[in-house]
Amino acid sequence: MPRHTEPMKVLLGITGGIAATRAADLARLLTRQGHVVRCVLTEAGARFITPLTLASLTGQPVAGANPDRPEWRATPVVEHIELARWADLLCVAPATADILGKAAHGLAPDLLSTVLLAARAPVLWAPAMNTAMWEHPAVQANVARLRGFGHHFVEPAEGLLACGEEGPGKLADIEDIAETVAWLGSPRHPSFSGKRILVTAGPTREDLDPVRTLTNRSTGTMGLEVARALRDAGAEVHLVLGGDLRAPLGLSTRRVRSAAEMLEACLARWEDMDGCIAAAAVADQRPESPAVQKVKKQEGPEDLRLVRTADVLGTLSERRRPGQWLLGFAAESEDHIANARAKLLRKGLDGILANDITGGHGFGPTLNTLTPVLPGGPQPPLGPLPKAELARAVVQWWGGVLAQP
Ligand SMILES: Cc1cc2nc3c(=O)[nH]c(=O)nc-3n(C[C@H](O)[C@H](O)[C@H](O)COP(=O)(O)O)c2cc1C
């Protein structure tokens, strides 16, 4: 499949269902993300949303099934082959049962179905329909046939449908569709494409009793963005995640609480992995004996005895087989580069990213700077950047290091 650098040219097909109104938000989101979006409306789609709305949101002409109708005349009509060649990616959202059937069987009675047949670019479908329609064997057979052609799907969500029924058939989240578009269009990196990579992210929680817990200020944002950037670079990402944030789409994710659970989840996967980026903020201490029942208030000072938790990174390093690489993070409040280098040497890592957290920097969705440190010494810092961009910079940097002979 060809891969494109941004901005990507996205052809957004919109077909005739009530969810067509949400295609306006998708068109807006994709445009805001820097893609060039051109919409193709089916005739039924144009009964739910107007070309004027879509042209206004995308700044691009809208093409449709019936160029003779007065509403199309305001925008230039584009031939199906030109559109099919233009697109880096085709996304049909919402996709009716009807368009799935046409595309699955090579039928081309209107502009959108003809463009789909004439295009060589990747195709992403976001179906939306009544639950009984979605579950019908004919529709499922069409979906399977399209998957067989190499087409991709964002499955419909479950929920209350416009027809009053509850079940699968609702158009997937607009954000999930946009994220899948970005993933399909991202350039793959030779150091990561097809590689299996373990990523740890988020805080761990060490329980004191059934209601109280010891944790830290990490949200997991940086680790999740690293996982997303590795996925977009073509890796098969296995994420071990602490905290409450939602995992990115398309990863195999295991949610954990404590350092011991994180270690167990990592070790279960480590042998099959090519490498690991450990961004989780693992607690160093846990209560020696967590109480089974909620601890009652007492008069006077109370003592809390802490013991060391499992060393996730150190254990992965000890148990690695030849060829596996290990990249860590070090959040340091003083002398961050020297301390990060000491951690790298102590734990036998291949590289480490020093995160200067002085003054509360580095936590949550803020701009951040990371200094890569290799066994030979520090490298030029990456950032300050928003974490999504910083994660892509980390992946580019580490991909370059891995590619060196
Ligand atoms: C009010 C209304 C809502 C509809 N909603 C859907 C829908 O959500 N999903 C679907 O597959 N078809 C739905 N249909 C049926 C399609 O509009 C119909 O199959 C149409 O021929 C699809 O044409 P297109 O695929 O060219 O857009 C709906 C029809 C009407 C009248």
The ligand as a Gaussian input file, in Angstrom:
#p B3LYP/6-31G(d) Opt

LIG

0 1
 C      -34.706000       8.460000       6.251000
 C      -33.792000       7.399000       5.683000
 C      -32.742000       6.955000       6.416000
 C      -31.901000       5.956000       5.926000
 N      -30.847000       5.562000       6.667000
 C      -30.039000       4.581000       6.181000
 C      -28.920000       4.186000       6.935000
 O      -28.635000       4.693000       8.027000
 N      -28.134000       3.209000       6.431000
 C      -28.392000       2.596000       5.242000
 O      -27.649000       1.700000       4.866000
 N      -29.433000       2.998000       4.491000
 C      -30.276000       3.967000       4.932000
 N      -31.333000       4.369000       4.191000
 C      -31.543000       3.767000       2.882000
 C      -30.646000       4.415000       1.848000
 O      -30.835000       5.827000       1.830000
 C      -30.960000       3.828000       0.469000
 O      -30.527000       2.474000       0.464000
 C      -30.274000       4.581000      -0.634000
 O      -30.602000       3.998000      -1.875000
 C      -28.772000       4.589000      -0.452000
 O      -28.168000       5.223000      -1.559000
 P      -26.607000       5.515000      -1.557000
 O      -25.939000       4.289000      -1.044000
 O      -26.323000       5.793000      -3.019000
 O      -26.401000       6.719000      -0.723000
 C      -32.173000       5.380000       4.664000
 C      -33.250000       5.841000       3.925000
 C      -34.071000       6.835000       4.413000
 C      -35.223000       7.326000       3.569000

